[in-house]
């Protein structure tokens, strides 16, 4: 296992599980914000790929998932009541890792829901990170407009009725412990899919199932604020003759059926601090995809690092990182 896994507590007792991968010759560290239902071990292969480039990383399980505090009577329910709580988690872990392990992370990397959290971090304090790279960010839900509107109405109504800790309709029986389906939403790579499957069979306490009303409503509310937040940040940046965001690369998956690529393009295609890339053919989880798709990601990653953290890269980064044997990659 490439991660040293520990726990920390917030001032109000929220227990958060974090992991550090720090190769001996690490030239820098990346702070990784995970997607919904993810956990530290899912980033083992990514940590190895980074270590091969002499880059370390820090990641953690958001409250309500992985090995962090669960806040619902049904532990496997995906739940948070406000994205601000995830933002708080990120601050807690970053500050703790700096104080306890003397590790700074000048680069932010996010996946999916982590992107929604990350953009809130960056807009509030653009100087906190030197750069950011966002993978399949969740700035809008994929699907037809009528379905998205209906999901907003249902999740919002349930929360107003005090049922934020209830499953959304159709979500109660959902489980990640499903055999590989070639048409699944996440990845076309059966081997990597089954590695995650095996991890959850080995550690079922890390599992998250269906979506709660509270979680989805929290995401919708955060997404609805983005236009205002971006405009406000741009105004402040103009007054200070500064950036409203650190240099940010966003990578969308060409075949994403989980998050809305259209929402990402609408919000950021003209943003002066954002560069958009697309990995054609990839499903939602690029880091869990086939090697040829992952290699496209790493090409974009290396260009980003060369431009914004040039002293991090070494000769190892000029060559593809070999695919890990299945037993090793499973951690």
N, C-alpha and C positions, 0 to 999 in steps of 0.2 A: 504494500500500500504506500503510495507516494506522499500521503498526507499524515502529518502529526495532528491528531484530532483532540481537541479540548473543549471546555465549556467556560462560559463567562455569564455573569449576572448583571442585569441593569439595576439602577437604583431602586426600582419598584419590584425587583425580584423576578423579572423575565429571564428565563434560562435559555441561552442561545448556544448552539453547538457550532464550532468553527474549526476549520482545517487550514494548516499551513504547509505548503510545499516550498522548500527553500534549498535548491541545489547548492553544493559547496561553492561554486564559482558564480553564484547569482549576480547578475549585473543590475538587476532591478526586480521589483515585484508588481504584480497586477492584482487589483481587487475585483473579484468576480461576484456579480449579483445573479443568482440563479433564477430560473423560471418556476412557474407553478408546479408543485409536486416533485421538484427535484431535490437532490440531497448531495452531500459532499462527494460520496463515492462515485457518482455518475461522472465526475470530472477527473477521474484518475488518468484516463488516457490523455486528456487535454493537459493535465499537469506534467505528464511525461513528455509530451510534445514541447511544452514550454521549457522544461528542464533541459531538453536536448539543445535548446537555443540559449542556455544559461539564463533563463528567466524563471523566477519563482512566482508563486501566486498564493493568495489568501481567499478563501470563500467560506460561506456559512449557510446554515439552514435557517430560512426565515421562520419566525414564530408561526406555529400552526402546521409545520411540515418538517420532514426529516426527523432529526433527533432533538429539535428545539421544543419549547413549550407548546403544548396543544391546549387550545382554549375552548373546546367544545365537548359536550358529554359523549359524543361519538368521535373518538380520536382521529379516525381516518377521513373525516370530513374536511375538505379544503375550505379554510375560513380565515378571514381577517375582516375587521370592521372598517378600517380606514387605511389607505395606502401610506398615510403619515406614520403608522405604526411600523411598516416595513422600512421607511426612511430612518426612523429612530433606531431600528435594529442595525442598520448599516453604520450609523454613527457610533453606536455602542461598540460594535466589533472593531471598526477601524481604530477608534481611540484606545481600546483595550490592547489590541495587537501592537500598536505603537508603544504604549506604556510598558507592557509585559515582555514583548519580544524585540522591541526596538526595530520594527519593520514599518517602513513607509511604503505606500503604494501610489506612485504618481500617475498610474494609468488605470482607468476603470474599464472593465469589460462586462457586458450584460447579455442575458438571454431572455427574450420574451417578456414576462411580467417584470423581470429585473430591469428591463429597459424603461418601463413606466416609473419604477422606483428611481432608477438612475437619472432620468431627465429631471425629476424633482430635485435630486441632489445637486445636479449641475446648474440648474437655473437659480437655485438658492445661493450657491457659492461656486461660481465658475472657476475660481482660483484654487479650489480644493484639489483638482486633478489637472495634470498637464495635458492629458488627452483622454479620449474615450472611444471605445469601439463597441457598437451595439449590434447584436445578432438577432434577427427576426423580432424587433421590438414590438411590444403589445400596446399600440396607440389606438387600436380599434379592433373590434371583433370581425372576423371574416364571416361571409354569408350574405344573403340577400337583405336589402334594407328592411323589409317587413319583419324578418326574423330578428334582426338586431333590435328594432324598435319594440317588438314583443318581449324580448328578453329584458330590456330596460324596464318596461312596465311591470312585468312579473316580479323581478328582483326588487325593484323599488317598493312595490306594494307590499310584498312580504316583509320587508324591513320596517316599513311604517307600521305594520301590524305587530311588530315585536317578534317576528319569526326570522330574524337574520341568521340564526343558527339552525335553520332547517335546509334540507336539500332542495335545490330547484327541481321542478318536475322532470322525471326521467333520469335524475342523477344518482339516486340512492343505490342502485345496483351496479353502478359503474366501478370497475376495478382495473388497475394496471396489470393484474395477473392474468392476462389473456395471451393465448398463443399468437405467434406472428401472423398477421393478416397482410397479404401483399398490398392491400389498398388502405392500410392504416395511415393516419394523418401525420405521423411523426417522422418516420424514416423508411427508406427503401432498403436499408441494409439489415438483413435478417440476423447476421452475427452480432452486430452491436445492439440490436433490439433485444436479443436473447441474453446478452450479458447483463443488461439492466433488469430483465426478468429474473435472472438467477440471483442478482443482488437482493432483490426484494423477497425472494423465497428464503434466502439465507438470513435476512434481517427484516422480517415483516413489520417490525415496529416503525420502520422508516416510511411505510406506505401511506399515500394519500389517494383517496378515491374520488367521488363525485364532487361537484361544485356546490357551495352553499349560496343562498341568497345574499348573505352579507359580503362574501368575497366578490361576487360579480358586481354588485351594486357599488362596492368600494372602487373597483376598477373603472366602472362607467363614470362615476363622479370625478375621479382623477382625470380621466380622459377629457371630460367636458370642460375642464379648467385649462387645458393646454394652450388653446388659442390666446386666452387672456394672459397666461403666464409668459408665453413667448413674446407677446407684444410689450408687456411690462418690462421684461428683461432687456429687450431691444432698446426701449426708451432709456433705461438706466445706463446701458452700455454706451449709447450715443452721447449722453451727458458726460461720461467719464472718458470718452474716446478709447473704449476698451471693447473686448469681445463679450457677447452675451452668453456664449458657451465656449469651453475649451475646444480645440480642434477635435472634431468628432467624425468618425466613420460609421455609417450605418449599412449593414449588410442584410438585404432581404432575400428570402427564399422564393425562387420562381414559382414553385408549386405549393405555396403555403395555403392551407385551408383552415388554419387556426386563427391567425391574426390578419388584419387588413393591411395589405401592402399599399392600397390606395390611400389609407389614412396617413401612413408614413410619408408617402410622396407628397400629399397635399400639405402636410405640416412642414416638411423639411427640404423638399427638392430645390427651393430657392433660398434656403438659409445660408448666409455667408460663411458660417463656421462648420457646416455639415457637408460631407461627401457621401453620396449614395452609391452603393454597388448592389448588383443582383447576382446571385448564384443560380443560374438557370438550371432547372431540373431538380433542385433540392426541395425537400419537404421541410417542415417546420424546424426540425432539430438538425441544423447543418453539422454540428460537432459529432452527431451520431450517424451521419450519412456515409455513403460509399466513399472509398478512398479518393476517387477522381473528383468528387464534389468537395470533400474535405480539403484536398490539395488546392482547390480554387480559393477556399477560405484562407488557407495559410499563405497563399500568394498575396492576398489583400492585406492580411495581418502584417506580413513582413514589410510591405510597402508603407503601411501606416507607422510601424515602429521605426523604420529607416528615416521617415520624415520627421517624426516627433520625439523619438528616443534613440537616436542614431548610435549612441555608445553602447546600446544593449546587444546589438547583433554581432555574431561572430561568424567564422567560416562554416560552422555547423548549420547555420540558417540558410546557407546557399544550396543545401541538398535536401531532398525530401526525407522526412522522418520516417523510418521503417514502421510498418504496421506492427503493433504489439501482438504477440501470440495471445490467443483467446483467454487462456487461464490467467496470464499476467494482467491483461487489460481489465479483467473482471475484478482485480484487486484482491 
